[in-house]
């Protein structure tokens, strides 16, 4: 299969790709019905159709006739026609918005803007980019920002360093893989079809045809697409057309001033065909990393079975167990300035070759992928000049996040050298150290670790933003106050003045009670519920339920495993949110008892949803479907002598000192809840069967 791809030069590859767009447009003629169907769905088609106009005209005609004649039968006919018109109007709006919600049920950003538009909530509508900010303004700002950061880092380098790439070797402990990845294997048509069908249907300015239309037309062009894909893999060359990105400036927070350039984040949009090629490479790269155990154990970003929740479960468990043992913990949340955009290509390629074991045409492919890249900004129907990309990896790409985690790989060894606990999620790195309040000498280790991290980042053209890096102390109030006096600053990083920090979307407070996080969930959820109430009359129950799940239930469920063991006095506020959402859906009075309503919707109460999440993570950990750091937190029970319980699949429940701390840790709650499950639930063969049985069990337990 490979032989037919070897005789092409890079120039010929570019020629083939540049002519592919014309071929795709030609193919549209043979799929005209599909084209019409797809393109008609691209924009928000008006729900006010000709039938409604006819009904309205008839009603207005009868109204004028009644004013002219003042006859009772004409008045009745006018009123009846008005009722018919309003009913048809409501049905048309419901049908239109129902199709929008169904089509975008997995796109919260679109749903949010749609609801905001319907409710005319100006404060919640995503602000438009002011016309005063041109595309060239954005392009100059983004380019100069990276240049400034690189210059700042270069000035911090020692004067005697002449070759940064050589200097980093003294700081790295390279991982030597058992095998090498010397070439990428051409894929079969079935794999291409699978990749295309599971890819998001997003379309950017660089795509010759809409992505959804491309998917529909794939059977007619799949052989050409397969040849393009495999040609790049075998020759180790990425077509130039795939290395141009259009930047979409995205406001970092809706509350920020849209007139300030610094408030925008550059998001790269790439052609859909290039994403298909990147996914093909990413699949083979991740398989190589998994086979050779090259992933950083405590890096949870962009990895299968890993998430922000699994990362926070591990960190929270360690902090709670430390507090249970009478220790005080220091948590440091490191912040990097434009981390993805300052990556040095030369250092990245060296790391891929010497630490990851990528050789031959596979390494040539990555070198081609990183070289000769261009980007431009497109805002308000205006495009900036094309600018060469000399540093960084595209944030909106498939490979960019994976390459970033590989670039950061040596950081773990540096932190381990100081015996400091850590966890990473992409560019978010958190360090935490637990100690007795009087062991202030432990702070020296933390200081040394931060200095080594800064040094390594300087050599690798990464800039630690001390102003946004936060430090917070956890533990009993009287103990943490003793320690806080000794850590006003840590290597230039100031101790957080507030009692809370935001960690991967969850608000941590010094008492680890998560009360501040619960309050934030309540505020946001009730805001969205009020907006849903305003448009509830034009939504069917199924559509309203989709919005509730997108805006409310998703917030109740996000990282809710951290709330395991929290007192009912805290969880009751979350239960009030769920109760309010159920009443909005069903339209029942607030005086009606809520349990029958929740049963009719088949919703588990909040506390049961938390138990469901804990048990789900436990099942995954026991069946190799979770990170290794979660699996290490639970221990199977093996009795010292032959007992009936030795085959029951039970877990060891560790001893704890304080129910408010150690009793809430995952390592305690997981086995405690798991052992309470009946055997028919624990012994489920697949994850889907386990979910079904677990929900049935918890549902009967909650409402029995």
Buried (B, 14 or more C-beta within 10 A) or exposed (E): EEEEBEEBEBEEBBEBBEEBBEEBEEBBEEBEEBBEEBBEBEEEEEBEEEEBEEBBEBBBEBBEBBEEEEEEEBBEBBBEBBEEBEEBBEEBBBEBBBBBBEEBBEBEEBBBBBBBEBBEBEEBBEBEBEEEBBBBBBBBBBBEBBEEBBEEBEEEBEEEEEEBBEBBEEBBEBBEBEEBBEBBEBBEEEBBBBBBEEBEEBBBEBBBBBBBBBBBBBEBBBEBBBBBBBBBBBBBBBBBBBBBBBBBBBBEEEEEEBEEBEBBBBBBBBBBBBBBBBBBBBBBBBEBBEEBEBBBEBBBBBBEBBBBBBBBBBBBBBBBBBBBBBBBBBBBBBBBBBBBBBBBBBBBBBBBBBBBBBBEBBBBBBBBBBBEBEBBBBBEEEBBEEBEBBBBBBBBBBBBBBBBBBBBBBBBBBBBEBEBBBBBBBBBBBBBBBBBBEEBEBBEBBBBBBEBBBBBBBBBBBBBBBEEBBBBBBBBEEBBEBBBEEBEEBBEBBBBEEEBBEBBEBBBBBBBBBBBBBEBBBEBBBBBBEBBBEBBEBBEEEBBBBBBBBBBBEBBBBBBBBBBBBEEEBBEBBBBBBBBBBBBBBEBEEEEEBEEBBEEBEBBBBBBBBBBBBBBBBBBBBBEBBBEBBBEBBEEBEEEEEEEEBEEBBBEBBEBEBEBBBBBBBBBBBBBBBBEBEEEBBEBEEEEEBBEBBBEBBBEEBEE
